[in-house]
Amino acid sequence: SSSSSDKGPERTCWRCQRQTGQAKVFCENEKCAVIQPVGKDVNYFSVLLPGTAPTFAVDTGELRRNFLRLQQTVHPDSYSQREQIEHKLAESQSSWINHAYSTLKDPLLRAQYLLKLGGNEVSEEDKITDPGLLMEIMETREEIEMAATEQQMAGIKQGNDEKIAAVMKDLQAAFDAGSVGRAKQLTNHLQYLRRVAQAVHAWEPGKRVVISH
C-alpha cells in the first residue's frame, strides 16, 4: 500500500520515460522535472504530508505550508505559455491538491476520508441510533428554540464547542486504536454537532430550528 510511503508504486514519466513515484507531482529525474498526472490511487496524505501515514492527528501548520508550496508550483497560470498537455496537467493537479487540502484541514472531512480509505464510508443516510445522543439532539433543539437572548445562545454555543472538542479527542483515540465502529459513531456525532453549530450561527429569536440527524 502507498499509505505509509510517499513514493508509492513507480510509474513512467510521460516525457522522459524514467520511473517516478505515483505520489510525486513532478518527474524525479532532475533533468526533466516535468509536471505529472495525478497518481493512480494516491491518497491525500502521501502528497500533502509525505512520510506521514494516514492519521487523524495532523500537523495543520505543516499541512498548510506544504499545500501553499505545492499550489504555487502547479498553478495553471504559470503554465499558460507551456505545452497544452502541461497546462492540462497543472489544472488537474491544482484541483486535486485544493480538494486534498480542504479535506485534510477539516476534522470532520478528514475523519470521513480516513474511514473511506479503510473502506468504511460514512454516508449522509447513516442515521444516529444511539438513544442517549438522540435525546441530546431533542434537548439541544428545544434549548435553541427556547432561547430568547444572545446571552443564552452564547451559553449553548460554548457547550457545543466543548462537546466538539471532546468528540475530536475521542475520535483521535478511536483511530489510533483502530476501532472503526467507534470512529464511525463519533464521526456521525461530530457531523451532528457541526449542524448544531450551524443552527446556533443562524439563530434568530422565535425562528424554527432545523437540525437534521
C-alpha positions in Angstrom: 0.0 0.0 0.0 1.2 3.5 -0.7 -0.3 4.8 2.6 2.9 5.0 4.6 5.3 5.5 1.7 5.4 8.9 -0.1 6.8 7.2 -3.2 4.1 4.6 -3.7 4.4 2.3 -6.7 6.5 3.6 -9.5 5.2 4.8 -12.8 6.8 6.1 -16.0 7.2 9.8 -16.7 5.2 10.8 -19.9 8.1 12.8 -21.2 11.4 11.2 -20.3 10.1 7.7 -19.7 12.1 7.4 -16.4 10.5 5.8 -13.3 8.9 8.2 -10.8 6.8 7.7 -7.7 2.9 7.7 -8.0 2.7 10.4 -5.3 5.2 12.7 -7.0 3.8 15.8 -8.6 6.9 16.3 -10.8 9.2 13.8 -12.5 12.0 12.8 -10.1 14.6 13.0 -13.0 16.0 16.4 -12.3 16.9 17.0 -15.9 13.2 16.5 -16.8 11.2 17.6 -13.7 8.1 17.9 -15.8 4.6 18.0 -14.1 3.0 14.6 -13.8 -0.7 13.4 -14.0 -2.3 12.9 -10.6 -1.1 9.4 -9.4 -3.4 6.4 -9.5 -4.8 5.5 -6.1 -2.7 8.1 -4.4 -4.1 9.3 -1.0 -4.1 12.9 0.1 -1.6 12.3 2.9 1.1 10.9 0.6 1.1 14.2 -1.4 0.4 16.8 1.2 2.2 15.2 4.2 4.8 12.9 2.6 6.2 10.4 5.1 3.1 10.5 7.3 0.8 7.5 7.4 -2.9 8.4 7.2 -3.8 9.6 10.7 -6.5 11.8 12.3 -3.8 13.8 14.1 -2.2 16.1 11.5 0.2 19.0 11.9 -2.1 21.7 10.4 0.9 24.1 10.1 2.9 21.7 8.1 -0.1 20.8 6.0 -0.7 24.4 5.1 2.9 25.1 4.3 3.1 22.0 2.0 -0.2 23.0 0.4 0.9 26.6 -0.3 4.3 25.4 -1.7 2.7 22.8 -4.0 -0.1 25.0 -5.1 2.4 27.7 -6.2 4.3 25.1 -8.3 1.2 23.8 -10.0 -0.8 27.0 -10.5 -2.2 26.7 -14.1 -1.4 30.4 -14.7 2.3 29.5 -14.5 1.7 27.0 -17.4 -0.1 29.3 -19.8 3.0 29.6 -22.1 3.8 25.8 -21.9 2.6 22.9 -24.0 -1.2 22.3 -23.7 -0.6 18.9 -22.0 1.4 20.6 -19.2 -1.3 23.2 -18.8 -4.0 20.5 -18.6 -1.9 18.5 -16.1 -1.4 21.7 -14.0 -5.2 22.2 -13.9 -5.9 18.7 -12.7 -3.1 18.7 -10.1 -4.2 22.1 -8.8 -7.8 21.0 -8.5 -6.8 17.7 -6.8 -4.4 19.4 -4.4 -7.1 22.0 -3.5 -9.5 19.2 -2.8 -7.0 17.2 -0.8 -6.2 20.3 1.4 -9.8 21.2 2.0 -10.4 17.6 3.1 -7.4 17.2 5.4 -7.6 20.6 7.1 -11.2 20.0 8.2 -11.5 17.4 11.1 -14.9 16.1 10.0 -13.9 15.7 6.3 -10.6 14.2 7.5 -12.4 11.6 9.7 -14.8 10.7 6.8 -11.8 10.4 4.4 -9.9 8.1 6.8 -12.9 5.9 7.1 -13.3 5.9 3.3 -9.6 4.9 2.9 -10.3 1.9 5.1 -13.4 1.0 3.1 -15.8 2.2 5.8 -17.6 5.1 4.1 -19.9 7.2 6.2 -23.0 8.2 4.2 -25.5 11.0 4.7 -28.1 8.3 5.3 -26.3 6.9 8.3 -28.9 7.8 10.9 -27.9 8.3 14.6 -29.3 5.4 16.6 -27.7 5.9 20.0 -30.6 6.7 22.3 -28.5 9.0 24.5 -27.4 11.0 21.5 -31.0 11.2 20.1 -32.1 12.5 23.5 -29.3 15.1 23.4 -30.4 16.2 19.9 -34.0 16.8 21.0 -32.9 18.7 24.1 -30.5 20.9 22.1 -33.1 21.7 19.6 -35.5 22.7 22.3 -32.8 24.8 24.0 -32.1 26.7 20.8 -35.8 27.2 20.1 -36.5 28.5 23.6 -33.5 30.8 23.7 -34.6 34.4 23.8 -31.3 36.3 24.1 -27.8 36.4 22.6 -26.5 35.6 26.0 -28.4 32.3 26.2 -27.2 31.4 22.7 -23.6 32.1 23.8 -24.0 29.5 26.6 -25.4 27.0 24.1 -22.5 27.7 21.7 -19.9 27.2 24.4 -21.5 23.9 25.5 -21.5 22.7 21.9 -17.9 23.8 21.3 -16.8 21.8 24.4 -18.7 18.7 23.1 -16.9 19.1 19.7 -13.5 19.3 21.4 -14.3 16.1 23.5 -15.5 14.2 20.4 -12.4 15.1 18.5 -10.3 13.8 21.3 -12.2 10.6 21.4 -12.0 10.3 17.6 -8.2 10.6 17.8 -8.2 7.7 20.3 -10.5 5.6 18.2 -8.5 6.0 15.1 -5.2 5.3 17.0 -6.7 2.1 18.4 -8.1 1.1 15.0 -11.6 1.0 16.4 -13.5 1.5 13.2 -17.0 1.1 14.6 -16.3 3.6 17.3 -14.7 6.0 14.9 -17.7 5.8 12.6 -20.1 6.5 15.5 -18.0 9.5 16.6 -17.8 10.9 13.1 -21.6 10.8 12.9 -21.7 12.6 16.3 -19.2 15.2 15.1 -21.3 15.8 12.0 -24.4 16.3 14.1 -22.5 18.8 16.4 -21.4 20.7 13.3 -25.1 21.0 12.4 -25.9 22.3 15.9 -23.1 24.9 15.4 -24.7 26.0 12.1 -28.1 26.2 13.8 -26.6 28.4 16.6 -25.0 30.6 14.0 -28.3 31.1 12.1 -30.3 31.6 15.2 -32.9 34.4 15.4 -35.5 34.8 18.3 -38.6 32.8 17.6 -37.3 31.2 14.4 -37.9 27.4 14.0 -34.7 25.4 14.4 -33.9 22.6 11.9 -31.1 20.2 12.9 -31.1 17.1 10.7 -29.6 13.9 12.1 
